[in-house]
Amino acid sequence: MARITKQSTLYTLIVNPDQTYAIKMDGSQVKSGSLFEDFAPSVNPAEEIDDPEDQKPEDWVEKAKIPDPAAKKPEDWDEDAPYEIVNEAAEKPEDWLEDEPEFISDPEAVKPDDWEDEEDGDWLPPTVPNPKCEDASGCGKWTKPMRPNPAYKGKWSAPMIDNPDYKGPWAPRKIPNPDYFDDKTPSNFEPMGAIGFELWTMTKDILFDNIYIGHSIEDAEKLQKETFDVKKKFEQEEDAASAPKIPEVPKAPGETTFKEDPVAFIKDNLEIFFAAAQKDPVFAIKEFPAVAGGLSVILASFIAILFSLIFSGSSPAPTPKAAASSDKKGKAETTPEGSSTESEKPKATRRTSKKAE
């Protein structure tokens, strides 16, 4: 039941006054039962024990089955018949290449540069399967195959029968246990002056701390929250930080959603659409209507912008209004270029007006 991990583990044993118990690990119950029935060895010893001086009689028979002494081997039983015999009805296949060896020297093998014939002996290239035999039934000398021998029976043995002298498994007789006692309340422990731990493990650096022995489950749980729970949290965070990160498997084209990566989503859908359109444009439009619709909108917008640029550049400039005729001189009089009317004359500033006074 012990848990061997890099993190700390909290073990709790609760013994109740009704002679029951519960075992917890890290605050979770893993086992419960009765002190009288679920312990091995039991809390109270057995009333009877095996007699250490009792011995099995020499004529005690424990074999339940024996070979039938009246059975005899049949006269037609041939123990020397082989398990397999040559299949005389077999014929050599027509494509069998009897003149071709099953293995040939590797034509691509090269003698190593550091090979010394005097020290290493004559160099021989390694052998490889003959490629001519791959498409044929076989190569080399053909021999008839073996087949199961219908006359094979193997070594004869007499059938087994019930042993008339069988007495069953032997067990020593029982005698009263001289050390027997009957504790009706094993949950009533004697006062404790010390505790000990018996460990059967090869793991190094096992430490024990924050040990509580008392009568209050609430006090034990309070100690757990103040010590173990705090330590466990830091240990879990440390293990999570040092754990090797599993590399994310790249998603196949088309699996990325728009929310995850808008650019990759649009790129993947365009690539799939164009690949499908090269083989079957109608299928691509039916299978990816959103991509086809988006491309149509983009194309229409581009054409509209192109047309607006062309027609706006070739339109004539607006003509100025015709000047008033000379017969309307009395009503309006043009001024020569560079001159101004009285209404357009610059107004005198405050400084110039003082000088004029």
C-alpha positions in Angstrom: 0.0 0.0 0.0 3.0 2.3 0.4 3.3 5.0 -2.3 6.9 5.6 -3.5 7.0 9.0 -5.3 9.1 12.1 -5.3 6.4 14.0 -3.4 5.5 13.7 0.2 2.8 11.3 1.2 0.5 11.5 4.3 -0.5 8.3 6.0 -3.3 8.3 8.5 -4.6 5.4 10.7 -7.9 6.0 12.6 -8.9 3.4 15.2 -12.5 3.8 16.3 -14.0 2.8 19.7 -16.3 0.2 18.0 -13.2 -1.8 17.0 -13.1 -0.7 13.4 -10.3 1.2 11.6 -9.8 3.3 8.5 -6.5 4.0 6.6 -6.1 7.2 4.6 -3.5 8.4 2.1 -3.2 12.1 1.4 -6.5 12.6 3.2 -8.4 10.1 1.0 -9.6 6.8 2.6 -8.1 3.7 0.9 -9.1 0.9 3.3 -11.4 0.2 6.2 -12.5 -2.8 8.2 -12.7 -4.6 11.5 -9.8 -5.1 13.9 -11.0 -8.7 14.6 -11.6 -9.8 11.0 -9.5 -7.8 8.5 -5.9 -8.0 10.0 -3.3 -10.7 9.1 -2.1 -11.8 11.5 -5.2 -11.1 13.5 -5.3 -8.9 16.6 -6.2 -11.9 18.7 -4.2 -15.1 18.1 -5.9 -18.3 17.1 -7.3 -20.6 19.7 -5.6 -23.6 18.1 -2.3 -24.0 16.3 -0.5 -26.8 14.4 1.3 -29.3 16.5 5.0 -28.8 15.8 5.8 -32.3 16.9 3.3 -34.0 14.6 4.8 -35.6 11.4 3.3 -37.1 8.2 3.2 -40.9 8.3 5.5 -42.6 5.8 2.6 -44.5 4.2 0.5 -41.4 3.6 -0.6 -41.2 -0.1 -1.2 -37.7 -1.5 -1.4 -38.7 -5.2 -5.0 -38.5 -6.4 -4.4 -40.1 -9.8 -2.1 -43.0 -10.8 -1.5 -44.8 -14.2 -3.9 -47.7 -14.8 -1.9 -50.8 -14.0 -4.2 -53.0 -16.0 -3.8 -51.0 -19.2 -1.7 -52.4 -22.1 -0.3 -50.7 -25.2 -2.2 -51.7 -28.3 -0.4 -54.0 -30.8 -0.7 -51.5 -33.7 0.7 -48.6 -31.6 4.0 -47.6 -33.4 6.1 -45.5 -31.1 8.8 -45.2 -33.7 6.6 -43.5 -36.4 8.0 -40.1 -37.2 6.0 -36.9 -36.7 6.4 -35.9 -40.4 7.0 -37.8 -43.6 8.0 -36.8 -47.2 5.1 -35.6 -49.3 5.5 -38.0 -52.3 2.7 -36.3 -54.2 4.4 -33.0 -54.3 5.8 -31.7 -57.6 8.5 -29.1 -58.4 6.9 -25.8 -59.4 7.4 -24.8 -63.0 9.0 -21.4 -62.0 11.5 -23.0 -59.6 15.0 -21.7 -60.4 17.2 -24.7 -59.6 20.3 -23.2 -61.2 20.1 -20.0 -59.2 21.6 -19.9 -55.7 19.3 -18.6 -52.9 22.0 -16.1 -51.7 24.6 -14.2 -53.8 27.5 -12.0 -53.0 26.5 -8.4 -52.4 27.5 -6.6 -55.7 27.6 -3.2 -53.8 30.0 -4.4 -51.1 33.5 -2.9 -51.1 36.5 -4.2 -49.4 37.5 -2.0 -46.5 40.6 0.2 -46.9 42.1 -1.1 -43.6 41.6 -4.8 -44.5 44.9 -6.7 -44.3 44.8 -10.1 -46.1 47.8 -11.3 -44.2 46.2 -10.5 -40.8 42.5 -10.6 -41.5 42.5 -13.4 -44.1 40.9 -13.3 -47.6 38.1 -10.8 -47.8 34.8 -12.1 -48.9 31.8 -9.9 -49.6 28.7 -10.4 -47.5 25.8 -12.3 -49.1 22.3 -11.0 -49.8 19.1 -12.7 -51.0 19.1 -13.4 -54.7 16.8 -10.9 -56.3 15.9 -13.4 -59.0 14.2 -15.6 -56.4 11.8 -12.9 -55.3 9.4 -13.5 -58.2 9.9 -17.3 -58.3 8.7 -20.1 -56.1 12.2 -20.7 -54.9 15.9 -21.2 -55.9 18.5 -23.9 -55.5 18.1 -27.6 -55.3 14.4 -28.6 -55.0 13.4 -31.3 -52.5 9.9 -32.6 -51.7 8.4 -30.9 -48.6 7.4 -32.7 -45.5 3.8 -33.3 -44.3 2.2 -34.6 -41.1 2.4 -38.4 -40.6 -1.1 -39.8 -40.2 0.3 -42.9 -38.5 2.1 -40.8 -35.8 0.9 -41.5 -32.2 3.9 -40.7 -30.1 5.1 -42.5 -27.0 2.4 -44.6 -25.4 1.4 -44.1 -21.7 -1.2 -45.7 -19.6 -4.3 -43.7 -18.8 -4.7 -42.2 -15.4 -7.3 -43.5 -12.9 -8.3 -42.6 -9.3 -5.8 -43.8 -6.7 -7.6 -46.2 -4.3 -5.0 -45.4 -1.6 -5.4 -41.6 -1.8 -5.9 -40.0 1.6 -5.8 -36.3 0.6 -3.4 -33.5 1.6 -1.8 -34.1 5.0 -1.9 -31.5 7.7 -0.6 -31.7 11.3 -3.2 -32.0 14.0 -4.3 -29.0 16.0 -3.5 -28.4 19.6 -4.6 -25.6 22.0 -2.6 -22.4 21.6 -0.6 -21.8 24.8 -0.3 -18.0 23.9 -4.0 -17.5 23.2 -5.8 -14.5 24.6 -9.1 -12.7 23.7 -8.9 -8.9 23.8 -12.4 -7.6 23.5 -11.3 -4.0 23.1 -8.1 -3.8 21.0 -8.8 -0.2 20.2 -7.9 0.7 23.9 -4.2 1.3 23.4 -1.7 1.4 26.2 0.0 4.7 26.9 2.7 5.3 24.2 6.2 6.5 25.1 7.7 6.1 21.6 7.0 5.0 18.1 9.0 3.1 15.5 8.9 2.4 11.7 9.8 -0.9 10.1 10.8 -0.3 6.5 11.3 -3.0 3.8 12.5 -0.9 0.9 15.6 -0.2 -1.2 14.7 3.5 -1.7 17.1 5.9 -0.1 16.4 9.2 1.7 13.0 8.3 3.2 12.2 10.8 6.0 9.4 11.1 8.5 8.1 14.3 10.1 5.0 16.0 11.4 3.8 12.9 13.3 0.6 13.2 15.3 -0.8 10.7 17.9 -3.9 11.7 19.7 -7.6 11.3 20.2 -8.9 14.1 18.0 -9.5 13.7 14.2 -10.1 17.4 14.0 -6.6 18.2 15.4 -5.0 15.8 13.0 -6.8 17.4 10.0 -5.7 20.8 11.3 -2.1 19.7 11.4 -2.5 18.3 7.9 -3.6 21.7 6.6 -0.8 23.6 8.4 2.0 21.3 7.2 1.3 18.7 4.6 -1.2 20.6 2.4 1.2 23.6 2.3 4.2 21.4 1.4 2.2 19.3 -1.2 1.2 22.5 -3.1 4.8 23.6 -3.6 5.9 20.1 -4.5 3.2 19.8 -7.2 4.1 23.2 -8.6 7.8 22.3 -8.7 7.1 19.0 -10.4 4.9 20.6 -12.9 7.5 23.2 -13.7 10.3 20.7 -14.1 8.2 18.1 -16.0 9.2 17.7 -19.7 6.8 19.6 -21.9 4.9 17.5 -24.5 5.4 19.2 -27.9 2.2 20.3 -29.5 1.3 18.3 -32.6 0.9 20.7 -35.6 -2.6 20.8 -36.8 -3.4 19.6 -40.3 -4.5 22.2 -42.9 -8.2 23.1 -42.3 -8.2 22.2 -38.6 -7.2 25.6 -37.3 -10.2 27.8 -36.3 -10.6 31.5 -37.1 -10.5 32.4 -33.4 -7.2 30.5 -32.8 -5.3 32.0 -35.8 -7.2 34.1 -38.3 -4.2 34.4 -40.7 -3.5 30.6 -40.7 -7.3 29.9 -41.0 -7.6 32.0 -44.2 -4.3 30.7 -45.6 -5.2 27.0 -45.1 -8.7 27.5 -46.6 -7.3 29.3 -49.6 -4.7 26.5 -50.2 -7.3 23.8 -50.0 -9.7 25.7 -52.2 -7.1 26.3 -55.0 -5.9 22.7 -54.8 -9.5 21.5 -55.3 -10.3 24.1 -58.0 -7.4 22.8 -60.1 -9.0 19.4 -60.3 -12.7 20.3 -60.3 -13.7 24.0 -60.0 -17.4 23.2 -59.5 -16.7 20.8 -56.7 -14.5 23.4 -55.0 -17.2 26.1 -55.1 -19.8 23.7 -53.7 -17.5 22.3 -51.0 -16.1 25.7 -49.9 -18.9 28.3 -50.6 -17.5 30.8 -48.1 -14.1 30.9 -49.8 -15.7 31.2 -53.2 -18.0 34.0 -52.0 -15.1 35.9 -50.4 -13.0 35.7 -53.5 -16.0 36.9 -55.6 -16.4 40.0 -53.3 -12.7 40.8 -53.5 -12.7 40.5 -57.3 -15.8 42.6 -57.7 -14.4 45.3 -55.4 -11.1 45.4 -57.3 -12.9 45.8 -60.7 -15.1 48.6 -59.3 -12.1 50.5 -58.0 -10.3 50.0 -61.4 -13.2 51.4 -63.4 -13.6 54.4 -61.1 -9.9 55.2 -61.5 -10.1 54.9 -65.4 -13.2 57.1 -65.9 -12.3 59.7 -63.3 -9.0 60.4 -65.1 -10.5 60.9 -68.7 -13.4 63.3 -67.8 -13.1 66.9 -69.3 -12.3 69.9 -67.0 -15.2 72.2 -66.1 -15.3 75.5 -68.3 -15.3 78.9 -66.6 -18.3 81.2 -66.8 -18.4 83.6 -69.7 -17.4 87.2 -68.9 -20.1 89.9 -68.9 -20.7 91.6 -72.2 -19.4 95.2 -72.8 -22.9 96.6 -73.0 -23.3 96.0 -69.2 -20.4 98.4 -68.3 -22.6 100.6 -66.3 -23.5 97.8 -63.9 -20.1 96.3 -63.3 -16.6 97.4 -64.2 -13.7 95.1 -64.4 -10.4 96.0 -62.6 -7.0 95.5 -64.2 -4.9 92.6 -62.9 -3.1 93.5 -59.8 -5.4 96.4 -58.8 -8.2 96.3 -56.2 -11.5 98.1 -55.6 -12.2 100.5 -52.9 -13.9 97.7 -50.9 -10.8 95.6 -51.2 -8.4 98.4 -50.2 -6.5 97.5 -47.1 -7.8 99.1 -43.9 -5.5 101.4 -42.0 -4.1 100.1 -38.8 -4.4 101.9 -35.5 -0.9 103.3 -35.8 -1.3 104.7 -39.3 -4.6 106.4 -38.4 -2.9 108.4 -35.6 -0.4 109.7 -38.0 -3.0 110.8 -40.4 -4.7 112.9 -37.7 
